[in-house]
Amino acid sequence: MRRLTVLLLHYSAPPIVGGVESVLGRHAQLLVGAGHSVRILAARGDQPSPAVDFIRIPLADSLHPDILRMKRELDAGRVPSDFRDLSDRLAASLRAAATGADVLIAHNVCSLNKNLALTDALHRVYREPGFPRLILWHHDLAWCTPRYLPELHPGRPWDLLRDPWPEAVHVTISRLRRREVSELTGLAPEAVHTIPNGIPVEEFLKLDPQTIRIAEMHDLMQCDPLLLLPVRITPRKNLELALQTLAHLKEDFPSAALLVTGPLGAHNPENVKYFEVLLRMRRRLGLDSCAHFLAEDNPQPPPDAVIADLYRLADALFLTSREEGFGIPLLEAGLARCPIFCADLPALRELGEETVSFFSPDESPSKLAGFISAGLKCNPVHQMAVTVRRDFDWNRIYRERIEPLLEFAAGFQAGSGVEK
């Protein structure tokens, strides 16, 4: 889509600490990363990066002395005599800040009673010719929160917090909030967008840049489950069992994937032929898109830091070996809190004892797939990890939900209700 100028409005912004501030800051980062121009409009906070403009509007503050004085009157059901003057000043500030912008996203400003003069000002200007299209991003709803109800009264400006705001785009952060907004405003549920808050998965896990490249190349964030085999490619690792098991596992888990991290074994020239056998088997089983050998991308093994990252991304350690004298991967998986499915060998049982799910290296692939499937389906930690990776990664939320919303919002001429 074309490059937009997007305004983000709230009472305060990072580095002020708060949930809404955190989301606003992340939105700014994602928008800039996608090539858009971003301006933050707030009373408190600062410019988060040279790529983001910060426009300070002192009266937008929920803690401004005049706003606090006004709020005390409003909470008692009285509209102060200077309310219109404060609203006028804020309206002028919004008009000036919005010059040349395409979209204004107001976070909580039109659903909480923290600064009703700002709410009133925005309501007065948002349909003026040339004003950017308005997106109301609802995190909290005063009219649906018992602790706020004593501060709310019939009429304007309080009713602005439950009015439908024609031509504005409504966004909520959960299905609960969407239902509340629909019931509060009379808008049809399908007219209210739901875009959850997210988590920067790569940043949270402190992934190495090489790990991020691997994850993006093989779309690892969308795997369910991702089975990790941190082993060299050599016959004693019994990797054909891993491939065959994956083929059956995909009957229950269509997004299942396998990642073999090691290079070809260094001491046997026959390993090249073994790898060719594995690649032919992968093709025959239809697993080219989900059984990944990092040796195909780089003959050198990944560094330890990347291996540690992959344990944190994986849903299970899967060892199919026929011979082992020890089992360092079990120790690594234990520290990474990664479930372990491994061949029942004396050395591995000595390490894993009752904490590991063992199977025979001669087990049939279909039964082994069922064994793994049952183990993961009853593992709530696995289920939550997959959900977060798939549905709550900020990059995915931006790509699949926020960017289309901006394209939709920017396609309308503010004040007319028609597409540009």
ZAZA-816495 format. One record per residue (C-alpha): residue in three letters; x, y, z. Coordinates in pm, 1 decimal, decimal comma. Layout:
<recs>
REC   code         xx         yy         zz
REC    ALA          X          Y          Z
...
</recs>
This chain:
<recs>
REC   code         xx         yy         zz
REC    MET        0,0        0,0        0,0
REC    ARG      102,7      361,7      -38,6
REC    ARG      302,3      541,7      227,9
REC    LEU       69,3      700,6      483,5
REC    THR      108,4      962,9      750,0
REC    VAL      -38,6      814,3     1066,7
REC    LEU     -108,7      999,8     1391,4
REC    LEU     -117,5      815,0     1724,9
REC    LEU     -310,1     1000,9     1998,2
REC    HIS     -313,6      930,1     2370,5
REC    TYR     -273,6     1121,3     2694,7
REC    SER       88,1     1003,1     2726,4
REC    ALA      338,9      797,0     2532,5
REC    PRO      661,2      604,3     2597,2
REC    PRO      881,5      621,5     2793,8
REC    ILE      582,8      672,2     3026,3
REC    VAL      506,9      321,8     3154,0
REC    GLY      160,4      182,0     3091,8
REC    GLY      -19,9      -81,1     2891,2
REC    VAL     -168,9      156,3     2635,7
REC    GLU      158,7      347,0     2611,4
REC    SER      339,2       21,3     2539,7
REC    VAL       96,7      -69,3     2260,9
REC    LEU      116,0      280,6     2112,1
REC    GLY      495,2      259,6     2111,7
REC    ARG      488,5      -79,8     1942,9
REC    HIS      242,0       46,0     1681,9
REC    ALA      474,0      337,2     1606,8
REC    GLN      766,6       99,4     1560,4
REC    LEU      570,9     -132,4     1331,6
REC    LEU      433,3      152,8     1122,7
REC    VAL      776,9      304,8     1070,6
REC    GLY      916,3      -37,2      985,4
REC    ALA      648,6      -70,0      715,3
REC    GLY      755,4      262,2      562,2
REC    HIS      484,0      490,8      698,1
REC    SER      535,6      834,7      849,3
REC    VAL      433,7      851,3     1216,4
REC    ARG      350,4     1136,1     1453,8
REC    ILE      272,8     1077,0     1819,8
REC    LEU       34,6     1330,1     1976,3
REC    ALA       50,1     1330,3     2356,2
REC    ALA      112,7     1549,9     2655,5
REC    ARG      376,4     1338,3     2827,5
REC    GLY      641,6     1119,4     2674,0
REC    ASP      914,4     1171,5     2419,1
REC    GLN     1028,4     1096,2     2068,1
REC    PRO     1092,9      718,2     2066,9
REC    SER     1322,7      731,6     1763,6
REC    PRO     1444,4      983,9     1505,5
REC    ALA     1195,4      833,3     1259,5
REC    VAL      893,1      930,4     1474,0
REC    ASP      776,4     1287,8     1530,4
REC    PHE      651,9     1375,4     1877,5
REC    ILE      400,8     1659,8     1898,3
REC    ARG      339,6     1768,8     2254,0
REC    ILE      -14,5     1886,6     2335,0
REC    PRO       -4,4     1985,5     2704,2
REC    LEU     -382,8     2001,1     2745,9
REC    ALA     -414,1     1641,2     2624,7
REC    ASP     -270,0     1529,7     2956,5
REC    SER     -503,2     1347,5     3192,3
REC    LEU     -301,0     1504,4     3477,2
REC    HIS     -292,9     1864,5     3354,3
REC    PRO     -410,6     2089,7     3643,5
REC    ASP     -691,2     2243,6     3436,4
REC    ILE     -804,9     1901,0     3319,7
REC    LEU     -800,8     1761,4     3674,5
REC    ARG    -1002,9     2060,7     3799,7
REC    MET    -1248,8     2015,0     3516,0
REC    LYS    -1273,7     1640,7     3581,7
REC    ARG    -1372,3     1697,6     3944,6
REC    GLU    -1666,3     1905,7     3826,1
REC    LEU    -1761,0     1657,7     3554,6
REC    ASP    -1744,3     1364,0     3793,9
REC    ALA    -2004,0     1544,4     4006,5
REC    GLY    -2229,9     1586,6     3703,6
REC    ARG    -2150,0     1952,8     3632,9
REC    VAL    -2004,4     2082,5     3305,6
REC    PRO    -1757,2     2361,7     3396,0
REC    SER    -1809,4     2704,0     3244,2
REC    ASP    -1469,8     2689,5     3071,4
REC    PHE    -1523,4     2340,8     2927,7
REC    ARG    -1590,2     2477,7     2576,8
REC    ASP    -1281,1     2697,3     2596,9
REC    LEU    -1060,3     2398,6     2685,3
REC    SER    -1222,7     2198,6     2406,3
REC    ASP    -1164,2     2483,7     2158,9
REC    ARG     -794,7     2499,5     2247,6
REC    LEU     -758,7     2125,7     2208,9
REC    ALA     -949,1     2128,2     1879,2
REC    ALA     -707,8     2390,6     1745,7
REC    SER     -411,8     2178,2     1852,8
REC    LEU     -557,6     1869,4     1684,9
REC    ARG     -621,7     2054,7     1359,6
REC    ALA     -266,7     2185,9     1351,2
REC    ALA     -111,4     1848,8     1435,0
REC    ALA     -325,3     1666,2     1178,5
REC    THR     -220,5     1873,3      878,3
REC    GLY     -135,9     1643,6      589,4
REC    ALA     -212,1     1322,8      779,2
REC    ASP     -411,5     1031,3      640,1
REC    VAL     -520,3      845,0      954,4
REC    LEU     -548,8      931,8     1323,7
REC    ILE     -559,1      646,1     1573,9
REC    ALA     -696,8      756,2     1911,8
REC    HIS     -610,8      512,9     2190,5
REC    ASN     -872,8      513,5     2471,1
REC    VAL     -937,1      885,2     2424,0
REC    CYS    -1297,6      821,9     2322,7
REC    SER    -1381,1      543,1     2564,1
REC    LEU    -1245,6      670,6     2899,2
REC    ASN    -1337,0      985,6     3089,3
REC    LYS     -979,3     1084,7     3173,5
REC    ASN     -994,3     1400,3     2960,9
REC    LEU    -1342,1     1468,6     2826,4
REC    ALA    -1236,9     1803,6     2680,7
REC    LEU    -1002,9     1611,9     2450,6
REC    THR    -1281,3     1367,3     2364,9
REC    ASP    -1514,8     1656,3     2288,7
REC    ALA    -1254,5     1836,2     2078,0
REC    LEU    -1183,8     1528,1     1869,5
REC    HIS    -1555,3     1470,9     1815,4
REC    ARG    -1595,7     1825,5     1687,5
REC    VAL    -1309,6     1809,5     1435,1
REC    TYR    -1291,1     1450,7     1310,0
REC    ARG    -1541,0     1496,6     1025,4
REC    GLU    -1414,5     1834,0      911,2
REC    PRO    -1294,6     1842,5      547,1
REC    GLY     -930,0     1743,2      523,5
REC    PHE     -913,1     1587,8      870,3
REC    PRO     -760,0     1238,2      868,7
REC    ARG     -979,3      929,6      891,5
REC    LEU    -1037,6      845,7     1256,3
REC    ILE     -974,0      505,6     1413,8
REC    LEU    -1094,2      467,6     1772,1
REC    TRP     -881,0      201,8     1941,7
REC    HIS    -1068,0       87,3     2252,6
REC    HIS     -862,3      -74,4     2527,3
REC    ASP    -1096,8       13,3     2817,7
REC    LEU    -1459,4      126,8     2832,4
REC    ALA    -1568,1      359,9     3110,4
REC    TRP    -1938,9      286,5     3062,8
REC    CYS    -1873,8      -88,4     3108,5
REC    THR    -1647,9      -57,7     3413,2
REC    PRO    -1820,3      -38,5     3756,0
REC    ARG    -1555,0      181,3     3916,4
REC    TYR    -1610,5      453,2     3655,6
REC    LEU    -1991,0      453,3     3656,5
REC    PRO    -2032,0      699,4     3948,9
REC    GLU    -1834,1      952,5     3741,1
REC    LEU    -2058,2      924,0     3434,7
REC    HIS    -2384,2     1108,3     3370,4
REC    PRO    -2643,7     1141,7     3093,5
REC    GLY    -2574,8     1392,5     2818,2
REC    ARG    -2270,2     1543,3     2654,6
REC    PRO    -1976,0     1503,4     2706,8
REC    TRP    -2026,1     1173,1     2889,4
REC    ASP    -2241,2     1026,0     2612,5
REC    LEU    -1951,1     1068,4     2368,8
REC    LEU    -1799,1      763,9     2538,8
REC    ARG    -2090,1      548,0     2423,0
REC    ASP    -2191,5      714,4     2096,2
REC    PRO    -2119,9      532,5     1766,8
REC    TRP    -1913,4      819,0     1614,0
REC    PRO    -2035,3      789,9     1251,3
REC    GLU    -1762,3      726,2      990,3
REC    ALA    -1505,2      645,7     1257,8
REC    VAL    -1350,8      297,8     1254,7
REC    HIS    -1385,9      113,6     1584,9
REC    VAL    -1116,5     -131,5     1699,3
REC    THR    -1119,0     -340,1     2015,5
REC    ILE     -845,7     -556,5     2165,7
REC    SER    -1059,3     -862,5     2242,4
REC    ARG    -1388,9    -1031,6     2157,6
REC    LEU    -1513,5     -926,6     2501,6
REC    ARG    -1448,8     -561,3     2423,4
REC    ARG    -1607,2     -597,7     2079,5
REC    ARG    -1925,4     -731,2     2235,6
REC    GLU    -1924,6     -447,5     2490,3
REC    VAL    -1869,8     -181,1     2222,8
REC    SER    -2147,8     -329,7     2011,2
REC    GLU    -2393,0     -333,4     2301,7
REC    LEU    -2286,8       13,8     2416,8
REC    THR    -2298,3      193,4     2081,9
REC    GLY    -2557,8       -8,6     1892,9
REC    LEU    -2305,1      -90,3     1622,7
REC    ALA    -2329,9     -436,3     1467,4
REC    PRO    -2054,5     -665,0     1599,5
REC    GLU    -1920,5     -715,9     1247,8
REC    ALA    -1871,4     -339,1     1220,2
REC    VAL    -1622,4     -348,4     1510,0
REC    HIS    -1273,1     -474,0     1434,9
REC    THR    -1084,3     -690,5     1683,6
REC    ILE     -704,6     -658,4     1684,3
REC    PRO     -536,2     -804,6     1991,6
REC    ASN     -228,9     -675,1     2163,2
REC    GLY       79,1     -879,3     2090,5
REC    ILE      425,8     -967,8     2198,1
REC    PRO      748,9     -920,5     2001,2
REC    VAL      840,5    -1289,9     1996,8
REC    GLU     1186,7    -1250,0     1847,4
REC    GLU     1271,9     -967,9     2086,4
REC    PHE     1124,3    -1139,8     2391,1
REC    LEU     1320,8    -1457,0     2321,8
REC    LYS     1631,9    -1250,4     2239,5
REC    LEU     1681,1    -1442,4     1917,6
REC    ASP     2011,7    -1417,7     1734,7
REC    PRO     1989,0    -1256,7     1387,6
REC    GLN     2090,9    -1590,2     1233,7
REC    THR     1806,6    -1762,0     1420,8
REC    ILE     1562,0    -1503,5     1290,9
REC    ARG     1679,0    -1568,3      934,2
REC    ILE     1632,7    -1943,5      981,9
REC    ALA     1287,4    -1894,1     1133,8
REC    GLU     1178,5    -1665,3      850,4
REC    MET     1325,4    -1890,9      579,0
REC    HIS     1135,1    -2193,1      706,6
REC    ASP      832,8    -2013,6      857,4
REC    LEU      904,3    -2174,5     1194,8
REC    MET      676,0    -1938,9     1387,3
REC    GLN      372,7    -2098,8     1222,7
REC    CYS      470,4    -2461,1     1287,7
REC    ASP      255,5    -2673,3     1517,1
REC    PRO      444,3    -2857,2     1646,7
REC    LEU      807,1    -2782,0     1561,6
REC    LEU     1013,6    -3094,7     1636,8
REC    LEU     1383,0    -3029,4     1690,2
REC    LEU     1659,1    -3279,9     1607,6
REC    PRO     1991,1    -3119,6     1703,4
REC    VAL     2197,5    -3405,2     1558,1
REC    ARG     2445,5    -3472,3     1280,6
REC    ILE     2326,3    -3645,9      966,0
REC    THR     2451,9    -4000,0     1004,7
REC    PRO     2272,8    -4340,2      985,7
REC    ARG     2289,5    -4410,8     1356,0
REC    LYS     2063,9    -4109,7     1418,8
REC    ASN     1783,0    -4302,7     1246,7
REC    LEU     1650,6    -3993,0     1071,6
REC    GLU     1435,8    -4192,5      833,1
REC    LEU     1214,1    -4275,6     1132,2
REC    ALA     1184,0    -3903,5     1204,0
REC    LEU     1071,2    -3829,5      847,1
REC    GLN      822,4    -4114,7      838,0
REC    THR      682,0    -4012,4     1176,6
REC    LEU      640,0    -3654,6     1059,0
REC    ALA      438,4    -3773,4      760,7
REC    HIS      192,0    -3950,2      993,9
REC    LEU      195,2    -3667,8     1251,2
REC    LYS       66,2    -3426,3      987,1
REC    GLU     -261,4    -3617,4      984,8
REC    ASP     -331,0    -3470,8     1330,6
REC    PHE     -112,6    -3160,6     1300,4
REC    PRO     -116,1    -3027,4      940,4
REC    SER      137,6    -2757,7     1034,3
REC    ALA      386,8    -2997,0     1195,2
REC    ALA      751,4    -2952,7     1097,9
REC    LEU     1087,9    -3110,0     1162,9
REC    LEU     1418,3    -2924,8     1193,9
REC    VAL     1749,4    -3115,2     1178,5
REC    THR     2023,5    -2872,5     1277,1
REC    GLY     2345,1    -3069,2     1232,6
REC    PRO     2583,4    -3107,2      938,2
REC    LEU     2674,8    -3434,7      775,0
REC    GLY     2876,8    -3660,2     1000,8
REC    ALA     3242,5    -3571,9      952,1
REC    HIS     3406,8    -3914,3      962,6
REC    ASN     3219,4    -4136,0      718,4
REC    PRO     3201,9    -4064,7      342,5
REC    GLU     2888,2    -4278,0      327,5
REC    ASN     2701,6    -3997,7      505,6
REC    VAL     2668,4    -3814,5      173,6
REC    LYS     2478,2    -4111,8       29,2
REC    TYR     2268,2    -4134,2      346,8
REC    PHE     2171,4    -3769,5      312,6
REC    GLU     2069,5    -3828,2      -48,3
REC    VAL     1850,1    -4117,0       68,1
REC    LEU     1685,5    -3887,7      324,0
REC    LEU     1621,3    -3616,1       66,4
REC    ARG     1460,7    -3865,1     -171,3
REC    MET     1247,2    -3998,8      113,1
REC    ARG     1144,6    -3644,7      207,9
REC    ARG     1033,6    -3578,0     -148,6
REC    ARG      848,2    -3907,9     -175,7
REC    LEU      661,6    -3838,1      150,6
REC    GLY      565,3    -3487,1       38,3
REC    LEU      762,1    -3322,1      318,9
REC    ASP      981,4    -3081,8      121,9
REC    SER      809,7    -2779,7      279,4
REC    CYS      815,3    -2900,7      639,4
REC    ALA     1120,3    -3125,3      695,6
REC    HIS     1417,2    -2891,1      710,0
REC    PHE     1786,5    -2976,9      713,9
REC    LEU     2000,6    -2675,4      799,6
REC    ALA     2287,4    -2851,8      620,3
REC    GLU     2111,7    -2764,8      294,5
REC    ASP     2134,4    -2394,8      376,3
REC    ASN     2484,6    -2394,8      522,0
REC    PRO     2730,9    -2685,1      550,1
REC    GLN     2867,6    -2532,9      868,9
REC    PRO     2679,2    -2609,6     1190,5
REC    PRO     2498,6    -2318,9     1354,0
REC    PRO     2669,0    -2166,1     1658,3
REC    ASP     2566,2    -2265,0     2009,0
REC    ALA     2367,1    -1943,8     2055,8
REC    VAL     2146,3    -2032,4     1758,7
REC    ILE     2096,8    -2388,8     1882,1
REC    ALA     1986,8    -2250,6     2219,8
REC    ASP     1741,4    -2021,0     2039,6
REC    LEU     1597,6    -2312,7     1844,9
REC    TYR     1530,2    -2502,7     2165,9
REC    ARG     1326,0    -2205,3     2285,5
REC    LEU     1130,2    -2200,8     1960,5
REC    ALA     1077,6    -2577,0     1941,5
REC    ASP      775,0    -2757,6     2078,5
REC    ALA      960,0    -3081,1     2146,3
REC    LEU     1299,0    -3246,1     2125,5
REC    PHE     1271,6    -3556,5     1905,7
REC    LEU     1564,3    -3802,1     1918,6
REC    THR     1532,8    -4114,3     1706,8
REC    SER     1889,0    -4245,8     1755,3
REC    ARG     1979,5    -4612,5     1755,4
REC    GLU     2305,2    -4554,3     1945,7
REC    GLU     2407,9    -4294,3     2205,4
REC    GLY     2678,0    -4291,8     2470,1
REC    PHE     2538,1    -3980,5     2634,8
REC    GLY     2261,0    -3732,8     2556,3
REC    ILE     2354,5    -3366,7     2580,4
REC    PRO     2037,2    -3265,9     2387,3
REC    LEU     1830,3    -3396,7     2680,5
REC    LEU     2014,2    -3163,1     2915,9
REC    GLU     1972,6    -2869,1     2679,0
REC    ALA     1603,6    -2941,9     2629,9
REC    GLY     1558,1    -2966,1     3006,7
REC    LEU     1700,6    -2617,5     3058,8
REC    ALA     1484,1    -2485,9     2773,7
REC    ARG     1174,4    -2649,3     2932,4
REC    CYS     1118,7    -2831,6     2605,1
REC    PRO      922,5    -3161,5     2612,3
REC    ILE     1135,0    -3461,1     2514,8
REC    PHE     1043,6    -3760,3     2299,2
REC    CYS     1341,3    -3987,8     2255,6
REC    ALA     1452,1    -4339,0     2174,5
REC    ASP     1468,6    -4572,2     2469,8
REC    LEU     1844,6    -4623,6     2490,5
REC    PRO     2028,2    -4701,6     2818,8
REC    ALA     2234,4    -4381,0     2814,6
REC    LEU     1929,6    -4166,7     2746,6
REC    ARG     1713,0    -4340,2     3004,1
REC    GLU     1987,8    -4288,2     3261,4
REC    LEU     1958,7    -3914,6     3201,8
REC    GLY     1583,9    -3881,0     3145,6
REC    GLU     1444,2    -4141,0     3385,5
REC    GLU     1079,0    -4043,6     3449,7
REC    THR     1097,0    -3697,3     3290,0
REC    VAL     1121,3    -3808,0     2926,5
REC    SER      872,6    -3976,3     2691,2
REC    PHE     1056,7    -4284,5     2559,3
REC    PHE      982,9    -4498,0     2255,7
REC    SER     1153,2    -4787,1     2082,0
REC    PRO     1379,1    -4688,0     1789,7
REC    ASP     1201,8    -4967,7     1602,4
REC    GLU      853,3    -4830,8     1673,3
REC    SER      620,7    -4800,5     1374,7
REC    PRO      601,4    -4439,9     1245,5
REC    SER      222,0    -4431,6     1274,3
REC    LYS      222,6    -4540,9     1639,2
REC    LEU      506,4    -4302,1     1718,7
REC    ALA      314,6    -4016,5     1559,1
REC    GLY       14,1    -4103,0     1774,6
REC    PHE      236,8    -4112,6     2082,6
REC    ILE      374,4    -3765,6     2010,7
REC    SER       32,9    -3629,8     1916,8
REC    ALA     -122,5    -3749,8     2242,4
REC    GLY      165,0    -3608,4     2444,9
REC    LEU      143,0    -3264,1     2290,8
REC    LYS     -235,5    -3238,6     2290,7
REC    CYS     -243,7    -3277,5     2667,1
REC    ASN       43,7    -3032,5     2721,8
REC    PRO     -103,5    -2686,8     2796,9
REC    VAL      239,6    -2522,5     2782,2
REC    HIS      281,0    -2641,5     2424,5
REC    GLN      -68,1    -2526,7     2330,9
REC    MET      -10,3    -2178,6     2472,2
REC    ALA      331,4    -2142,5     2306,3
REC    VAL      189,1    -2231,5     1965,9
REC    THR     -101,6    -1989,7     2015,6
REC    VAL      133,4    -1703,9     2102,3
REC    ARG      363,4    -1770,4     1807,0
REC    ARG       75,3    -1808,0     1563,7
REC    ASP     -170,3    -1541,6     1679,0
REC    PHE        3,8    -1288,9     1901,6
REC    ASP      336,3    -1205,5     1741,5
REC    TRP      337,7     -831,2     1673,9
REC    ASN      485,4     -868,1     1325,5
REC    ARG      209,6    -1107,4     1221,7
REC    ILE      -61,4     -892,1     1384,2
REC    TYR       64,3     -591,1     1193,4
REC    ARG       92,5     -773,1      861,4
REC    GLU     -243,4     -951,2      878,6
REC    ARG     -461,0     -707,0     1074,3
REC    ILE     -323,2     -356,7     1119,6
REC    GLU     -195,6     -297,5      765,8
REC    PRO     -527,7     -405,0      605,3
REC    LEU     -712,9     -184,6      854,0
REC    LEU     -501,5      116,1      756,1
REC    GLU     -560,8       43,1      390,7
REC    PHE     -935,1       25,4      457,0
REC    ALA     -938,0      343,6      666,4
REC    ALA     -720,2      542,9      427,3
REC    GLY     -949,5      446,1      140,0
REC    PHE    -1224,2      675,7      264,2
REC    GLN    -1245,2     1050,5      242,8
REC    ALA    -1298,8     1187,4      594,0
REC    GLY    -1620,2     1381,0      626,0
REC    SER    -1786,0     1219,1      326,7
REC    GLY    -1819,3      850,1      407,6
REC    VAL    -1720,7      760,0       51,3
REC    GLU    -1413,2      591,7      -90,4
REC    LYS    -1140,2      806,7     -234,8
</recs>
